[in-house]
Amino acid sequence: MSTLLRKDVPTHSAQGEKWRSRTTIKKHLKQDFHGRCAYCDDSDSLVDIDFHIEHFAPQTKFPERKKIYQNLLYACPYCNESKSEYWVSDDPDINIKDEEGIVNPCCRDYDLHLGRRRNGCIYPKTSLGKFMYKLLKLYLARHELFFQIERLQRKIDELQRTAAGAEILPLYKKLCEYYGLSAKIKWQKESVLRRIDAKDVCGKSVAKSGAKKRGRKSAALDSLPKTAQIKRITKESERDSPH
């Protein structure tokens, strides 16, 4: 089963050249795009990094479009950086060629090429959708996670409006926090272990060596309290990350 990628299609409330300041423009874009990324529909309330002012036709290739409001989109940093300066042609009005390119998110046709499953995963519906899916990295698990968080928040809001909810809401929130924390620990732990595995290239059996290390590492981590696990994983992540 699947649903539409977006509930609302964003529209530009202004036409032509409407550039006063980045703060003012971003404020208008936030309203026009309902506080959501033009490409993936993630809410800016769930992202701890400021959303970007995205130039649909890249300003580096088409400087004449830099201050045209209809060319500006409200986008999360992940989609904006994935798209970067990509453009399929030398014409700012030609954004699709031979099943490659990007459909303007302010067009309802955008939803003909991309959809969302009930678990929150984004998926391509067409060949062009598959191209956008890969280019914008819409396969990232973050999109499913944010969708689930929003759904949980709606459930919490519903509970708050009921008498029964007043009694079970504290327990419900604690369960959400616990399972969310456990999932985060598991993901970080596996991420660290994969990096350690990749570095072990000198032994005769890398797979076996990695498996032993994973077992010892996992057992050591699991024996610690959850707070200590997070501190240990964070410290190892910083140590193993390239500088």
C-alpha positions in Angstrom: 0.0 0.0 0.0 1.2 3.5 -0.7 0.2 7.1 -0.3 0.9 10.4 -2.0 4.4 11.8 -1.3 3.0 15.1 -0.2 -0.3 16.3 1.3 -0.1 19.7 -0.3 1.5 21.0 -3.5 3.5 24.2 -2.7 2.8 27.4 -4.7 4.7 30.7 -5.0 2.8 33.6 -3.5 4.9 36.1 -5.3 5.9 36.5 -9.0 8.9 38.0 -10.7 11.9 39.5 -8.9 11.2 39.7 -5.2 14.5 39.8 -3.3 14.9 41.9 -0.2 16.9 39.9 2.2 17.6 36.2 2.7 15.7 36.3 6.0 12.6 37.8 4.4 12.7 35.5 1.4 13.2 32.4 3.5 10.2 33.5 5.7 8.0 33.7 2.6 9.3 30.4 1.2 8.6 28.7 4.6 5.0 29.8 4.4 4.6 28.9 0.7 6.1 25.4 1.2 4.2 24.8 4.5 7.5 24.4 6.4 8.4 21.3 4.4 11.2 20.4 1.9 10.2 20.8 -1.7 11.8 17.5 -2.7 11.3 15.0 0.2 8.5 16.7 2.1 10.4 16.4 5.5 9.2 19.0 8.0 11.7 21.7 9.1 10.5 21.1 12.7 12.3 17.7 12.7 15.6 18.9 11.3 18.3 20.4 13.6 19.9 22.2 10.6 18.4 25.3 9.0 16.6 24.7 5.7 18.1 26.3 2.5 16.9 28.7 -0.1 17.2 26.4 -3.2 17.6 27.7 -6.7 15.7 25.2 -8.9 17.6 26.4 -12.0 21.1 26.8 -10.5 22.2 30.4 -10.0 25.7 29.5 -11.0 24.5 28.4 -14.5 21.7 30.9 -14.8 22.5 34.1 -12.8 19.6 35.9 -14.3 17.3 33.6 -12.3 19.0 34.2 -9.0 16.4 36.6 -7.6 13.3 35.3 -9.4 11.0 34.2 -6.7 9.4 31.4 -8.8 12.8 29.8 -9.2 13.3 29.6 -5.4 12.4 26.5 -3.3 12.4 25.7 0.4 14.6 22.7 0.8 16.3 20.6 3.5 20.1 20.7 3.4 20.2 17.0 2.5 18.2 17.3 -0.7 19.7 20.6 -1.6 23.3 19.4 -1.3 22.4 16.2 -3.2 21.0 18.1 -6.1 23.8 20.7 -5.9 24.3 22.5 -9.2 22.8 19.7 -11.3 20.8 20.7 -14.4 20.0 18.6 -17.4 20.3 21.2 -20.1 21.8 24.6 -21.0 18.3 26.2 -21.0 16.8 27.3 -17.6 13.3 26.3 -19.0 14.3 22.8 -19.9 14.5 20.7 -16.8 13.8 17.2 -18.3 15.4 15.4 -21.2 15.1 11.7 -22.1 13.8 10.5 -18.7 16.5 12.5 -16.9 16.2 15.7 -14.9 14.0 17.0 -12.1 10.3 17.8 -12.2 9.5 21.2 -10.6 8.1 20.4 -7.1 5.6 23.2 -7.5 4.0 21.2 -10.2 1.4 18.5 -9.3 3.1 16.2 -11.8 5.9 15.8 -9.2 3.7 13.3 -7.4 3.2 11.2 -10.5 6.9 10.2 -10.4 7.4 9.7 -6.6 5.3 8.1 -3.9 5.5 7.2 -0.3 4.7 3.8 1.3 2.7 3.6 4.5 5.8 3.0 6.5 7.2 6.3 5.3 9.7 5.1 2.6 9.8 7.2 -0.6 9.8 5.1 -3.8 10.0 5.9 -7.6 6.9 5.3 -9.8 8.5 6.0 -13.2 11.9 6.0 -14.9 12.2 9.7 -14.3 11.1 9.2 -10.7 13.9 6.7 -10.3 16.4 9.2 -11.6 15.2 11.8 -9.1 15.1 9.2 -6.4 18.8 8.4 -6.9 20.0 12.0 -7.5 18.3 13.4 -4.4 19.1 10.3 -2.3 15.5 9.9 -1.4 16.3 6.3 -0.4 17.9 7.5 2.9 16.3 6.0 6.0 15.9 9.5 7.5 12.8 10.1 5.4 11.1 7.0 6.8 12.2 8.0 10.3 10.8 11.5 10.1 7.5 10.2 8.7 7.2 7.8 11.6 8.0 10.6 14.1 5.3 12.8 12.7 2.8 10.0 12.9 3.7 9.3 16.5 3.4 13.0 17.3 -0.1 13.0 15.8 -1.0 10.0 18.0 0.3 11.8 21.0 -1.8 14.9 20.1 -4.9 12.7 19.8 -4.2 11.1 23.2 -3.9 14.5 24.8 -7.4 15.4 23.7 -9.0 12.4 25.5 -9.5 11.5 29.2 -8.0 8.1 28.7 -5.0 9.7 27.0 -4.3 11.8 30.1 -3.7 8.6 32.1 -1.6 6.6 29.6 0.2 9.5 27.8 3.2 9.6 30.2 3.8 5.9 29.8 3.3 6.2 26.0 5.9 8.9 25.8 8.4 6.9 27.9 8.0 3.9 25.7 8.6 6.1 22.6 11.7 7.6 24.2 13.0 4.1 25.2 12.5 2.5 21.9 13.9 5.5 20.0 17.0 5.5 22.2 17.5 1.7 21.8 17.2 2.1 18.0 19.7 4.9 18.0 22.2 2.9 20.1 21.9 -0.1 17.8 22.4 2.0 14.7 25.4 3.8 16.1 26.9 0.6 17.4 26.6 -1.2 14.0 28.0 1.9 12.3 31.1 1.9 14.5 31.6 -1.8 14.1 31.4 -1.6 10.3 34.1 1.1 10.2 36.3 -1.0 12.5 35.7 -4.1 10.2 36.7 -2.1 7.1 40.0 -1.1 8.6 41.0 -4.7 9.4 42.6 -5.8 6.1 45.8 -7.5 7.4 44.4 -10.7 8.8 44.0 -13.9 6.9 40.2 -14.0 7.4 38.8 -10.5 7.6 35.2 -11.7 7.9 36.0 -14.0 10.8 38.2 -11.4 12.5 35.5 -8.8 12.1 32.9 -11.2 13.4 35.0 -11.9 16.6 35.5 -8.2 17.1 31.8 -7.5 16.6 31.0 -10.1 19.2 33.5 -8.8 21.8 32.6 -5.2 21.0 28.9 -5.8 21.2 29.1 -7.8 24.4 31.2 -5.1 26.0 28.8 -2.3 25.0 25.7 -4.3 26.0 27.0 -4.8 29.5 27.1 -1.0 30.0 24.2 1.2 31.0 22.5 2.9 28.0 24.0 6.3 28.9 27.5 4.9 29.0 26.9 3.0 25.7 26.1 6.3 24.0 29.2 8.0 25.4 31.4 5.1 24.4 29.9 5.0 20.9 30.2 8.8 20.4 33.8 8.7 21.5 34.7 5.9 19.2 32.9 7.6 16.3 34.9 10.7 16.8 38.2 8.7 17.0 37.4 6.6 13.9 36.1 9.5 11.7 38.6 10.9 9.2 40.1 14.4 9.9 
